[in-house]
Amino acid sequence: MDLQLRDKVAVVMAASRGLGAAAARAFAEEGAHIVISARGAQALHETAQAIAHSTGARVLPVIADSAKAGDVQRLMDAAVQTFGRLDALVVNAGGPPAGRFMDFDDVAWQQAIELTLMSAVRAARAAIPIMQQQGGGSITFITSVSIKHALDNLIFSNSLRLAVAGMVKTLAREVGPDNIRVNLICPGYTATDRVLALAAAHAERNGTTVEAELAKSVANTALGRVASVEEFARPCVFLASPAAGYITGAALIVDGGQSRAL
């Protein structure tokens, strides 16, 4: 299938590794020009060079923190200044800390809000005027299967990603007349550093091992395995592409059948 992305411009936030890097590579493989961001300069530039070398795509790395409003605006400005437009934005940020409700004080809650909710708000706020002026675009928010069912020991994710989901449902109707599509993509257990860190946190909490916690997670999926990052990236790029032109306000679950919610 032609995803109609050749020479389009895609911005992928928090893309030096993991889900973001995989999504950026998948855009590049479809012929898009890529802008990627992350806080760490070395990992970001290494990822940009690797994607450019393997795909031949133009890749612009921009050092930026998804949780900082000024950085987010500077990222969008860099995309337009370099490539002239912004066709697809994938909003991503590092996952909030694992833990239970009584583990966290107000300061921790505020930090999680900035990272998980406000980074999404600010990214959309910065991108929408650009897309309105050029006649359309798409914004895809990477959240989690936790919007469908609560996950143990993840109070921040369970709470704040639902806020993002509610925003997306509302925003999709507001900007639909501007030909801007707004969607969620919700990964389950995928082979990333984040999943290993969560397994380690669960192991410490439960007095088990990382291997035991990963096995438990896999047992909860219909397919009986963890996803590769490529298995996440391909549907992410499809959802953000013109090929999905009549999909908006949707939540695409990519979890191998983990969630049992209807």
C-alpha positions, 0 to 999 in steps of 0.5 A: 500500500502506498501511504502517500508520504513521499516528500511529506514532512513528519515530526516525531517527538522523543525519537532518539530510541524506542517507539519514537525512533521506530516510528521515525524510521518507518516514516523515512522508509515511506519517503517522508522528510523527518524531524526528530527530537530528544533531550540527549544530543548524542543519542539523537544525532546517532539515531538521525544519522542511522536513519538517514544512512539506511533510508536516504531520507532527509533527517533533521535532529532538534534537541528539545524536551517534550515537557518544555513549552519553549522547546516544543515551539522551537521544534515546530518552527525548525520543521517549517523553517527547514522543510516549509511545512508540517504534515504529520506530528507524532507526539511522544514523551518518556513514560511517567514513573511507575508507582502506586497512589500513596507513593507520590506527593504533589511535586511528583504529580505536577511533574507527571502532568507536565510530562504526560499531559501538558507536553501533548497540549503544547505540541498540539497548540504549536502544530495546529496553526501551522496545519490550519494555514497549510490546509491540513495535517495529522497529529497522532499521540502515543499513549498506552493501552492503559486508556482501555484498562488500568495497569497495576502500579501505574497510577500516573499513566492510568490517570493522565493518559486518559486526560490526553484521550479525552482531549483528543476526542474533543480536539478531533471535532474542533479541528476536523473542519480544518482538515486536521486529523487527531488520533491516539495510538496505544501500545501494549507490551513492546520491546523497549527500555521502558517495558524493561524498566517497568518490569524491574519496578514490578519485580521489586514491588512483588519480590520477583524477577524481571524475567518472571514479570515479563513472562507474566505480561506476555501471558496476558496477551492473545498472541503470547509475546511482546511486540517488536518496535517495528510492529508498533511503528507501521500502524503508527505511520499508517494512522498518521498518513494520508492513507488513513484520511477518514480516521480521526478521533480514534484510539488504535490499540496495538497490544497483541490482544492484551486488553479485554475491554470492548 
